[in-house]
Amino acid sequence: MSWIKTIPYEQATGKLRKLYDRVKGPDDNVDNIMMSHSLRPHTMEGHMAIYKYVLHHSGNTIPKWFLELIGVWVSALNECEYCVEHHFAGMKRLLGDDVRAKELFEAINDGDVDVAPLTDSQKMALGYAAMLTLTPSGITEDIISALRSAGFEDGEILEINQVTAYFNYANRTVLGLGCNTEGDVIGLSPNNPDDPDDWGHS
């Protein structure tokens, strides 16, 4: 669960219950990261909106599995096992290639994405995500230009930036409040990328 008080689904009322009903998975399960917001439902609503629009929106053009991989990489750099476990499972499901997923996980676990089965441009994107996570003040315009030269459009660079920023936020929510995966259903994600209110999971 977490180190602070949380309100379980069966005790939730009012706005919190409505938010839980939007985000819940099978058997009324609410992920602990979302339940950690239960004493301030307005912050949960903000988290939900950022997560859905940054990671699961039809306006994104980078494949969803790679956006999830960025999240796994950032979470590994931050030593956030909760988000690594959740989002690796989601990435693996979206990728549909268990062997490649295993190789990607091993590379991330070893901290060496240069050996991962990825294109050079994808490795460059992960390098940018690492800098933004660990040494953000070291990023220069030249790095953005290099991503552009590697084939990323500016909107896609923004996608990489926002996914990286979101996971740093999520990791600090989890690590700072002691969230664990007890009771969570691992690897679910919203199916409908066009409707912010549709949190149907699989």
ABEGO torsion letter per residue (X at the ends): XBABBBBBAAABBEAAAAAAAAABBBGGBBBAAAAAAAABAAAAAAAAAAAAAAABBAABABBAAAAAAAAAAAAAAAGBAAAAAAAAAAAAAAAGBAAAAAAAAAAAAAGBAAABBBBAAAAAAAAAAAAAAABAAABBAAAAAAAAAAGBBAAAAAAAAAAAAAAAAAAAAAAAAGBBABGBBBGBBBABAABAABABBX
